[in-house]
Amino acid sequence: MNRYLVSEDAIRRSIKLIAQSIARHIYDQQEDMPVFADDSSLAVDLSYVRLWLDLLSRTPRVAPFLTKNDPLVAALKKELAEHTHEVTVQHELLDGMFTFYDSTKAKLNIYQVASVTFDLLLLLAVGSYLIVLFSFLVITTRVHGLIYNFNHDNCVSSFCLLFFNHPIDQL
């Protein structure tokens, strides 16, 4: 999170709105309560908000990366302990099919590859080659069959004339 992209005033207004909503709910009041007015002692302290924004912007907050002794967890526990009676930290392990790695920085490599036009032209060339090869094999097979049948008939006739001294038709 970039610290300077966050509007401190928007955070202060949100904190004030949440505090007023909780106070109205607790005290069962329907109208606005001036308890958290900007000039009162319970107003949202902007320097306090800035400190927490600085801490949160410097610290990774992904659950698998946080340990029980993490500085962010310790700061939150200390802050809650000042305002509530009992604070306990529960560390939940995420078991399952996901594996989390602790690297917060990574290098992305992007390569320029051939366009889809190259793939289509290659597909067209290979397809044309296969069609020509198939046609050549089919045509030569049929021509060979015709030649074989023609020669076979002639060969049988020649065989009969050679060995029996009369044509095959007379047998």
NUVO-306679 format. One line per 10 residues: for each residue y, z, x of N, C-alpha, C, O, CB. Coordinates in steps of 0.1 Angstrom, whole numbers, plus 5000, padded with zeros to 4 digits. Each point is the difference from the previous one (the first is absolute). Glycine has a CB too. Layout:
BEGIN
Y:Z:X:Y:Z:X:Y:Z:X:Y:Z:X:Y:Z:X | ...
//
This chain:
BEGIN
4988:5000:5009:5012:5000:4991:5012:5000:5009:5001:5008:5009:4987:5004:4972 | 5021:4979:5017:5013:4999:5008:5010:5010:4994:5003:4999:4988:4993:4977:5018 | 5008:5034:5001:5008:5011:4996:5013:4995:4994:5005:5005:4990:4985:5009:5027 | 5016:4975:4988:5013:4995:4996:5000:4991:4988:5010:4996:4995:4997:5006:5028 | 4981:4995:4972:4998:4992:4988:5000:5008:4987:5000:4995:4989:4988:4988:5025 | 5011:5030:4988:4999:5010:4989:5014:5005:4997:5007:5005:5009:4969:5002:4997 | 5028:4992:4981:5013:5006:4996:4999:5015:4998:4993:5005:4992:5012:4972:4997 | 5002:5030:5019:5000:5015:4999:5006:5004:4987:4995:5010:4994:5008:4992:5031 | 5007:4991:4970:5006:5004:4987:4990:4998:4989:4999:5008:4990:5023:4985:5019 | 4970:4996:4991:4990:4998:4990:4989:5011:5000:4995:5004:4990:5009:4971:5012
4992:5029:5010:4991:5011:5002:5005:5013:4994:4994:5007:4993:4996:4982:5027 | 5023:5013:4983:5007:5013:4995:5000:5000:4985:4997:5010:4993:5017:4991:5028 | 4990:4987:4973:5000:4999:4985:4986:5002:4994:4999:5006:4990:5021:4978:5012 | 4970:5011:5005:4986:5001:4994:4996:5015:5001:4994:5005:4991:5001:4971:5016 | 5008:5030:5004:4997:5015:5001:5007:5008:4990:4994:5009:4994:5002:4988:5031 | 5017:5000:4973:5007:5007:4990:4995:4998:4986:4999:5009:4992:5021:4989:5022 | 4976:4989:4982:4994:4997:4987:4987:5007:4998:4998:5006:4989:5013:4972:5012 | 4980:5023:5009:4988:5007:4999:5002:5015:4998:4993:5006:4992:4996:4976:5022 | 5020:5023:4994:5003:5015:4999:5005:5003:4986:4996:5010:4994:5008:4991:5031 | 5005:4991:4970:5006:5003:4987:4989:4998:4989:4999:5008:4991:5023:4984:5017
4969:4999:4994:4989:4998:4990:4991:5012:5000:4996:5004:4989:5006:4971:5014 | 4994:5029:5009:4991:5012:5000:5007:5012:4995:4994:5008:4992:4995:4983:5028 | 5024:5011:4983:5007:5012:4995:5001:4999:4984:4999:5011:4994:5014:4991:5028 | 4990:4987:4973:5001:4998:4985:4987:5003:4994:4999:5006:4989:5019:4977:5013 | 4971:5013:5004:4987:5002:4994:4996:5015:5001:4995:5006:4990:4998:4971:5017 | 5010:5030:5004:4997:5014:5002:5008:5008:4990:4994:5009:4994:5000:4987:5031 | 5018:5002:4974:5009:5008:4992:5002:4995:4985:5008:5005:4993:5004:5001:5028 | 4980:4983:4976:5000:4994:4987:5014:4997:4995:5004:5004:4989:4975:5009:5006 | 5028:4980:5013:5014:4996:4997:5000:4984:4998:4994:4993:5007:5016:5027:5006 | 4997:4976:4977:5001:4986:4997:5013:4993:5006:5000:4988:5003:4986:5016:4976
5024:5004:5023:5012:4994:5005:5001:5001:5015:4991:5007:5006:5020:5000:4973 | 4999:4987:5027:5001:5000:5015:5003:5014:5004:5008:5007:4995:5000:4969:5005 | 4986:5027:5011:5002:5013:5006:5009:4998:5013:4996:4993:5009:4982:5017:4982 | 5034:4997:5010:5008:4998:5011:4996:5008:5012:5008:5003:5009:5011:4993:4975 | 4969:5009:5017:4995:5008:5011:5000:4993:5013:5003:5005:5010:4983:5008:4974 | 5010:4974:5015:4999:4992:5013:5012:4991:5002:4999:4989:5006:4976:5012:4992 | 5036:5003:4997:5013:4992:5002:5003:4999:5014:4996:5008:5008:5013:4999:4970 | 4999:4982:5026:5003:4998:5014:5008:5011:5007:4999:5001:5012:5000:4975:4982 | 5008:5031:4998:5009:5011:5006:4994:5014:4999:5006:5009:5003:5014:4976:4992 | 4967:5016:5000:4994:5013:4998:4992:5004:5012:4998:4992:5009:5001:5004:4966
4996:5016:5025:4993:5005:5012:4985:4994:5000:4994:5000:5010:5020:5021:4990 | 4982:4974:4989:4987:4994:4999:5000:4985:5001:4990:4993:4997:5003:5026:4989 | 5018:4975:5019:5001:4986:5001:4991:4995:5011:4996:5007:5009:5028:4994:4984 | 4972:4986:5006:4991:4995:5010:5008:4998:5013:5010:4994:5001:4976:4994:4982 | 5008:5018:5028:5006:5000:5013:4997:4986:5007:4988:4998:5003:5011:5028:4999 | 5011:4966:5001:4998:4987:5005:4995:5001:5015:4992:4991:5004:5026:5000:4980 | 4986:5018:5023:4995:5002:5014:4986:5003:5000:4992:4996:5009:5031:5011:4999 | 4972:5001:4983:4986:5004:4999:4992:4988:4996:4989:4998:5006:5017:5025:4987 | 4999:4968:4998:4993:4988:4996:4999:4991:5012:4990:4993:5002:5018:5009:4974 | 5003:4997:5032:5000:4991:5012:4989:5004:5010:4993:4992:5006:5032:5004:4991
4974:5018:5005:4990:5005:5010:4986:4996:4995:4991:4996:5008:5024:5023:4998 | 4982:4983:4981:4987:4996:4995:4997:4985:5001:4989:4996:5003:5012:5024:4982 | 5009:4972:5012:4999:4986:5001:4997:4995:5014:4992:4991:5003:5024:5007:4978 | 4991:5009:5029:4997:4997:5014:4986:5003:5004:4993:4992:5007:5031:5013:4998 | 4971:5007:4991:4987:5004:5003:4989:4990:4993:4991:4996:5007:5017:5028:4995 | 4994:4973:4986:4991:4991:4993:5000:4986:5005:4990:4993:5000:5013:5021:4980 | 5009:4982:5025:5000:4986:5005:4994:4999:5014:4996:4989:5004:5025:5007:4983 | 4978:5015:5020:4993:5000:5014:4985:5003:4999:4994:4997:5010:5028:5010:4999 | 4973:4997:4980:4986:5005:5000:4992:4991:4991:5003:4997:4989:5005:5026:5015 | 4980:4972:5001:4991:4993:4991:4994:5009:4990:4996:5012:5004:4999:4972:5015
5004:5012:4969:4996:5009:4989:4987:4995:4993:4997:5004:4989:5026:5003:5008 | 4969:4985:5010:4988:4996:4994:4990:5011:5001:4998:5006:5011:5006:4970:4995 | 4989:5027:4983:4992:5012:4999:4989:5002:5011:4999:5010:5005:5005:4988:4971 | 4989:4991:5027:4989:5002:5011:5006:5003:5013:4993:5005:5009:4993:4980:4978 | 5027:5012:5016:5006:5003:5013:5005:5014:5001:5004:5004:5011:5001:4972:4991 | 4997:5031:4987:5006:5013:5000:4988:5011:5002:4990:4999:4993:5029:4993:4992 | 4984:5017:5024:4990:5011:5002:5006:5013:4994:5012:5000:4996:4979:4989:5025 | 5001:5021:4980:5006:5013:4994:5011:5005:5009:5009:5007:4995:4969:4998:4996 | 5022:4992:5022:5010:5005:5009:5011:4990:5003:5008:5001:5009:4975:5013:5001 | 5018:4975:4982:5010:4990:5001:5014:5006:4998:5002:5009:4991:4982:4973:5002
5026:5014:5015:5014:5006:4998:5006:4998:4986:5007:5009:4995:4996:4987:5030 | 4994:4993:4969:5005:4997:4987:4994:5010:4990:5007:5005:4991:4996:4971:5014 | 4984:5026:4996:4993:5009:4991:5005:5014:5002:5002:5008:4991:4977:4978:5009 | 5023:5018:5013:5005:5014:5003:5014:5001:4995:5003:5011:4994:4983:4990:5026 | 5023:4989:4981:5013:5001:4994:5000:5001:4985:5008:5008:4995:5001:4979:5025 | 4983:5006:4973:4999:5001:4986:4995:5013:4996:5005:5006:4990:4991:4969:5008 | 4994:5030:5009:4994:5013:4996:5011:5011:5002:5001:5009:4992:4976:4983:5015 | 5030:5008:5004:5011:5010:5003:5011:4999:4989:5004:5011:4995:4991:4987:5030 | 5009:4990:4971:5010:4999:4990:4995:5005:4987:5008:5007:4993:5002:4973:5019 | 4978:5017:4984:4995:5004:4987:4998:5016:5000:5002:5006:4990:4987:4972:5007
5007:5027:5015:4998:5015:5001:5013:5007:4998:5000:5012:4995:4981:4984:5020 | 5030:4998:4988:5013:5007:4998:5004:5001:4986:5008:5009:4996:4999:4983:5026 | 4988:4999:4969:5004:5000:4987:4989:5003:4989:5003:5002:4989:5013:4981:5018 | 4972:5019:4998:4989:5004:4991:4992:5012:5005:5002:5004:5012:4997:4972:4980 | 4992:5029:5000:4993:5012:5004:4988:4997:5009:4997:5007:5010:5011:5004:4969 | 4985:4979:5017:4987:4997:5008:4999:4985:5003:5002:4991:4991:4987:5028:4997 | 5008:4978:5024:4999:4986:5005:4987:4999:5008:4998:5007:5009:5027:4989:4991 | 4967:4994:4996:4988:4998:5008:4999:4985:5002:5004:4991:4992:4984:5028:4998 | 5006:4978:5022:4999:4986:5004:4985:4996:4998:4991:5007:5006:5029:4994:5010 | 4977:4988:4977:4987:4995:4998:4999:4987:5007:5007:4991:4997:4990:5022:4981
4993:4986:5031:4998:4987:5007:4988:4993:4994:4989:5005:5001:5021:5004:5020 | 4993:4980:4972:4990:4992:4994:4995:4989:5008:5008:4992:5006:5002:5014:4972 | 4977:4993:5024:4995:4988:5008:4996:4989:4990:4995:5002:4990:4996:5013:5028 | 5013:4973:4986:4997:4989:4992:4987:4993:5004:5000:4993:5010:5025:5003:4986 | 4965:5008:4997:4987:4994:5003:4998:4988:4991:5004:5000:4988:4986:5022:5018 | 5004:4967:4999:4998:4988:4992:4998:4988:5009:4997:5001:5012:5017:5009:4970 | 4989:4979:5012:4997:4988:5007:5012:4995:5009:4999:4990:5006:4986:5004:4976 | 5026:5014:5018:5012:4996:5007:5000:5007:5014:4997:5012:5001:5016:4984:4977 | 4992:4997:5032:5002:5006:5013:5014:4998:5004:5006:4990:4999:4971:5005:5008 | 5029:5017:4996:5014:5000:5004:5002:5001:5015:4993:5008:5006:5013:5002:4972
5002:4982:5028:5003:5001:5014:5014:5005:5002:5009:4999:4992:4975:4981:5013 | 5018:5027:5007:5012:5007:5002:5011:4992:5007:5010:5006:5004:4976:5014:4997 | 5012:4967:5000:5011:4992:5007:5011:4997:4990:4997:4995:4989:4986:4995:5026 | 5029:5014:4988:5011:4997:4991:5008:4987:5004:5008:4996:4993:4994:5029:5003 | 4994:4970:5016:5006:4987:5005:4989:4990:5002:4990:5004:5006:5030:5009:5004 | 4983:4975:4987:4990:4990:5002:5007:4987:5004:5012:4998:4997:4972:5013:4987 | 5008:4980:5022:5006:4987:5004:4993:4989:4992:4988:5000:4999:5017:5008:5024 | 5003:4984:4971:4995:4989:4991:5002:4987:5007:5011:4997:5005:4995:5016:4974 | 4983:4980:5023:5000:4987:5006:4999:4989:4990:4991:5001:4991:4999:5009:5030 | 5019:4981:4979:5000:4989:4990:4999:4987:5008:5008:4997:5009:5005:5016:4974
4977:4979:5013:4998:4987:5007:5003:4989:4991:4997:5000:4988:4986:5010:5027 | 5022:4979:4990:5003:4988:4992:4987:4992:5001:4995:4997:5011:5030:5003:4993 | 4970:4996:4985:4988:4992:4999:5003:4986:4994:5010:4998:4995:4976:5023:5003 | 5004:4971:5003:5001:4986:4994:5003:5001:4985:4995:5009:4994:4990:4981:5024 | 5022:5001:4977:5004:5000:4986:4988:4995:4992:4990:4996:5006:5034:5000:4999 | 4977:5005:4982:4989:4995:4991:4998:4985:5001:4990:4995:4996:5015:5025:4989 | 5006:4973:5019:4999:4985:5001:4989:4997:5010:4992:4990:4998:5032:5007:4996 | 4976:5010:5017:4989:4998:5011:4986:5002:4994:4991:4992:5002:5026:5015:5016 | 4982:5003:4974:4987:5003:4994:4995:4989:4990:4989:4996:5000:5016:5029:5003 | 5005:4970:4990:4997:4990:4990:4996:4987:5007:4991:4993:4996:5024:5017:4988
4993:4986:5027:4996:4988:5007:4987:5001:5007:4992:4991:5001:5032:5005:5003 | 4973:5016:5002:4987:5002:5006:4989:4999:4989:4989:4994:5003:5021:5021:5015 | 4992:4991:4970:4990:4999:4990:4998:4985:4996:4989:4996:4997:5018:5027:4994 | 5004:4970:5008:4999:4985:4996:4992:4993:5011:4992:4991:4997:5030:5010:4991 | 4981:5001:5025:4993:4994:5011:4985:5003:5000:4992:4991:5001:5029:5009:5012 | 4975:5012:4985:4986:5004:5000:4993:4995:4988:4989:4995:5001:5017:5026:5012 | 5001:4979:4975:4994:4995:4988:4998:4985:5002:4989:4995:4995:5022:5022:4991 | 4998:4976:5019:4999:4985:5002:4988:4997:5010:4992:4991:4997:5033:5006:4999 | 4974:5011:5014:4989:4998:5010:4987:5002:4993:4990:4992:5002:5025:5016:5017 | 4984:5002:4973:4987:5003:4993:4997:4989:4990:4988:4997:4999:5016:5028:5004
5006:4970:4990:4997:4989:4990:4995:4988:5007:4991:4993:4996:5027:5017:4989 | 4989:4986:5026:4996:4988:5008:4986:5002:5006:4992:4991:4999:5032:5005:5007 | 4973:5016:4999:4987:5003:5005:4989:4999:4989:4989:4994:5003:5021:5021:5015 | 4993:4991:4971:4990:4999:4989:4998:4986:4995:4988:4996:4998:5019:5027:4995 | 5004:4970:5006:4999:4986:4995:4992:4991:5011:4991:4992:4996:5031:5010:4991 | 4980:5001:5025:4993:4992:5011:4985:5004:4999:4992:4991:5001:5028:5009:5014 | 4977:5012:4983:4985:5004:5000:4994:4994:4987:4988:4996:5001:5017:5025:5012 | 5001:4980:4976:4995:4994:4988:4998:4985:5001:4989:4995:4996:5021:5024:4990 | 5000:4974:5019:4999:4986:5001:4989:4996:5010:4992:4991:4997:5032:5007:4997 | 4976:5008:5017:4989:4997:5010:4986:5003:4995:4991:4993:5003:5026:5011:5015
4982:5007:4975:4987:5003:4994:4995:4990:4990:4988:4996:5001:5017:5028:5003 | 5004:4971:4988:4996:4990:4990:4997:4986:5007:4991:4993:4996:5023:5019:4987 | 4995:4985:5027:4998:4987:5007:4986:5001:5007:4993:4990:5000:5032:5006:5002 | 4973:5015:5004:4987:5002:5008:4988:4999:4990:4990:4994:5003:5022:5021:5014 | 4990:4991:4971:4989:4999:4990:4998:4985:4996:4988:4996:4999:5017:5027:4993 | 5005:4970:5006:4999:4986:4996:4993:4992:5012:4991:4991:4997:5030:5010:4988 | 4984:5001:5027:4994:4993:5011:4985:5004:5002:4992:4991:5003:5031:5008:5009 | 4974:5014:4986:4987:5004:5002:4991:4994:4989:4989:4995:5003:5019:5026:5007 | 4996:4978:4978:4992:4994:4989:4999:4985:5003:4989:4995:4998:5019:5022:4985 | 5002:4977:5021:5000:4985:5003:4990:4998:5011:4991:4991:5000:5032:5006:4992
4978:5010:5019:4992:4999:5012:4985:5004:4997:4991:4994:5005:5029:5010:5010 | 4979:5006:4977:4986:5005:4997:4992:4989:4992:4989:4997:5003:5020:5026:4996 | 4998:4970:4992:4993:4990:4992:4997:4988:5010:4989:4995:4999:5023:5011:4980 | 4997:4991:5029:4998:4989:5010:4990:5004:5010:4992:4992:5005:5031:5000:4992 | 4977:5021:5007:4990:5005:5010:4986:4999:4994:4991:4997:5007:5027:5018:5003 | 4981:4989:4978:4986:5000:4994:4995:4986:4999:4989:4997:5003:5016:5024:4984 | 5004:4970:5009:4996:4986:5000:4997:4994:5013:4990:4993:5002:5025:5004:4979 | 4993:5007:5029:4997:4995:5014:4987:5006:5005:4992:4994:5007:5032:5004:4998 | 4973:5015:4992:4988:5007:5004:4988:4993:4994:4990:4997:5007:5022:5024:4994 | 4989:4975:4986:4989:4994:4994:4997:4986:5005:4989:4996:5002:5016:5016:4978
5006:4980:5024:4998:4987:5005:4994:5001:5015:4992:4992:5004:5028:5000:4982 | 4985:5018:5021:4995:5002:5013:4986:5003:5001:4992:4995:5008:5031:5012:4998 | 4973:5003:4987:4986:5005:5001:4990:4993:4990:4988:4999:5004:5022:5023:5004 | 4995:4974:4981:4990:4995:4990:5001:4985:4999:4992:4993:4993:5009:5028:4995 | 5009:4973:5018:5002:4986:5000:5003:4994:4986:4998:4988:4998:4987:5011:5021 | 5019:5009:4972:5006:4994:4987:5010:5010:4995:5000:5012:5003:4978:4976:4992 | 5031:5007:4997:5011:5008:4995:4995:5011:4991:4989:5000:4995:5026:4980:5007 | 4994:5030:4996:4997:5011:4992:4997:4996:4985:4993:5007:4993:5021:5008:5023 | 4993:4975:4980:4998:4996:4986:4986:4995:4997:4996:5001:4988:5028:4993:5011 | 4969:5002:5011:4986:4994:4998:4990:5011:5000:4988:4998:4997:5019:4981:5013
4996:5033:4994:4990:5010:5001:4997:5006:4986:4991:5008:4999:5017:4997:5023
//
